[in-house]
Amino acid sequence: MIRTLILSAALLGLAGCVNVLSQPEAPDAFYRIGPMEPMHRLNATVTIREPEASRLFSGRTIAAEDETGALRIVRGVQWTDNATEMMQGALLDSLGGEGEFAALPSNSSGPTQFEITWRLSEFTLYGDTARCRLDATVLRGRTRGVVAQTTLETTAVALDTSNAARAKSLTDAGRACVSELAGFIVETTDKEAVAAAASAP
């Protein structure tokens, strides 16, 4: 009987420890990249795919690189949604159009004139500097032939050394990356439209 009581108490204590350890640390603040104003006007239909990224960059955690090159999770701050989903949404927001011209997400669009594939290769903090780097390709919608490619890099500096200020600077760097990509997409698709019109019989 005594052994049974001791064993039951031990199991209860262990269950209590597991319960405490399994509870994730709640962030102090959540951050988002969008929404953004439609600052770039499309004259074409474009499919926007969700960017590829490593698991560390694509989720809800915010990472920082230290002086040894190690990447660590920044405590107390987190994205509201997966970073790649927010970057896709921000790019869709940034591209405006009239009539038939529009930017559409890949999961809800039919055939379009162009398609954007991209990879988020850097989206981290280094000290008080936020860094965003992406590689993008503009494809023809029907043939998937490559029209143009680019690599864009942006940085933003935090107002102070707090994790909250650093996270805010990463949103600024991400939004700047998206805005530059939106400008590149409009410029590229406009050039293609002019070239197509010039070669038409």
Stockholm file with secondary structure:
# STOCKHOLM 1.0

chainA/1-201         MIRTLILSAALLGLAGCVNVLSQPEAPDAFYRIGPMEPMHRLNATVTIREPEASRLFSGRTIAAEDETGALRIVRGVQWTDNATEMMQGALLDSLGGEGEFAALPSNSSGPTQFEITWRLSEFTLYGDTARCRLDATVLRGRTRGVVAQTTLETTAVALDTSNAARAKSLTDAGRACVSELAGFIVETTDKEAVAAAASAP
#=GR chainA/1-201 SS CHHHHHHHHHHHHHHHHHHHHHSCCCCSEEECCCCCCCCEEESSEEEECCCEECHHHHSSCCEEECTTSCEEECTTEEESSCHHHHHHHHHHHHEEESTTCEEEETTTCCCCSEEEEEEEEEEEEETTEEEEEEEEEEEETTTCCEEEEEEEEEEEECSSSSHHHHHHHHHHHHHHHHHHHHHHHHHHHHHHHHHHHHHCC
#=GC SS_cons         CHHHHHHHHHHHHHHHHHHHHHSCCCCSEEECCCCCCCCEEESSEEEECCCEECHHHHSSCCEEECTTSCEEECTTEEESSCHHHHHHHHHHHHEEESTTCEEEETTTCCCCSEEEEEEEEEEEEETTEEEEEEEEEEEETTTCCEEEEEEEEEEEECSSSSHHHHHHHHHHHHHHHHHHHHHHHHHHHHHHHHHHHHHCC
//
